[in-house]
Amino acid sequence: MDEQLAALNDRVATAVEAWLSSPRDAGVYARLVSAAEARRAYLAVQRAAPAVVEPAGGPAPQPEIEPEPDDDGVVQPVRDLLGGDDVRTMLERLRRGG
């Protein structure tokens, strides 16, 4: 977390504490709303900024994932992967340590 976000979080937390102590005070509530809006605005800018900058040579190559020798690429039901057991039965067996 960066320093500015930490400061905004602290501002919101302080405003919440003040509002919880005086929930009918309009000025306290206004500070809470102001703090929350400032934090939202900051986070919106952070989300809009590009998260990853690609290196000058382009994106890094992704490693090839080798399939397992017995993997035919077909999606199998979980029941088949568990040796034919029902999923609940398998979970119970795992919970018992067996």
C-alpha atoms as one frame of an Amber mdcrd trajectory, in Angstrom:
protein
   0.000   0.000   0.000   1.387   3.397  -0.894   1.696   6.306   1.532  -1.132
   8.340   0.020  -3.594   5.463   0.266  -2.481   4.807   3.836  -3.125   8.464
   4.679  -6.562   8.330   3.038  -7.408   5.131   4.905  -6.378   6.810   8.151
  -8.518   9.830   7.313 -11.548   7.598   6.665 -10.953   5.615   9.859 -10.652
   8.803  11.914 -13.834  10.177  10.354 -15.691   6.932  11.057 -14.598   6.981
  14.697 -15.755  10.587  15.044 -19.082   9.831  13.372 -19.681   6.785  15.577
 -19.142   9.024  18.599 -21.466  11.751  17.280 -23.751  10.265  14.614 -26.114
  13.263  14.647 -23.402  15.877  14.078 -23.758  17.067  10.471 -20.194  18.405
  10.366 -18.766  15.070  11.482 -20.866  13.277   8.881 -19.693  15.722   6.200
 -16.057  14.922   7.090 -16.837  11.210   6.791 -18.391  11.668   3.358 -15.508
  13.886   2.243 -12.918  11.335   3.386 -14.748   8.469   1.689 -15.091  10.433
  -1.556 -11.392  11.359  -1.527 -10.446   7.704  -1.056 -12.804   6.599  -3.842
 -11.398   9.205  -6.215  -7.836   8.115  -5.472  -8.676   4.439  -5.996 -10.491
   5.212  -9.256  -7.352   6.878 -10.610  -5.231   3.937  -9.453  -7.535   1.439
 -11.177  -7.476   3.445 -14.399  -3.669   3.561 -14.471  -1.943   0.756 -16.359
  -0.940  -1.903 -13.865   1.900  -3.440 -15.861   4.338  -1.761 -18.179   5.646
  -4.110 -20.829   9.386  -4.228 -21.413  10.764  -2.503 -24.516  11.100  -5.817
 -26.349   7.424  -6.659 -25.870   5.810  -9.001 -23.398   7.892 -11.734 -21.848
   7.381 -15.094 -23.520   5.088 -17.432 -21.643   6.468 -20.876 -20.867   4.897
 -23.808 -22.638   2.935 -26.060 -20.330   3.666 -29.659 -21.092   0.655 -31.943
 -20.717   0.916 -34.915 -18.419   1.709 -38.127 -20.321  -1.752 -39.566 -19.626
  -3.581 -36.261 -20.230  -5.701 -36.477 -23.354  -6.990 -32.918 -22.920 -10.519
 -34.078 -22.156 -12.301 -32.546 -19.199 -13.193 -35.265 -16.748 -15.818 -35.299
 -14.021 -14.371 -34.909 -10.536 -15.897 -38.268  -9.625 -13.669 -39.961 -12.221
 -10.578 -38.189 -10.924 -11.386 -39.426  -7.415 -11.460 -43.050  -8.465 -15.223
 -43.172  -8.904 -15.998 -42.031  -5.357 -18.676 -39.494  -4.655 -17.154 -36.082
  -3.883 -18.707 -36.014  -0.403 -17.405 -39.485   0.344 -13.922 -38.458  -0.756
 -14.033 -35.290   1.372 -15.094 -37.281   4.417 -12.277 -39.753   3.815  -9.773
 -36.892   3.516 -11.077 -35.296   6.716 -10.588 -38.570   8.555  -7.038 -38.733
   7.215  -7.578 -41.757   5.025
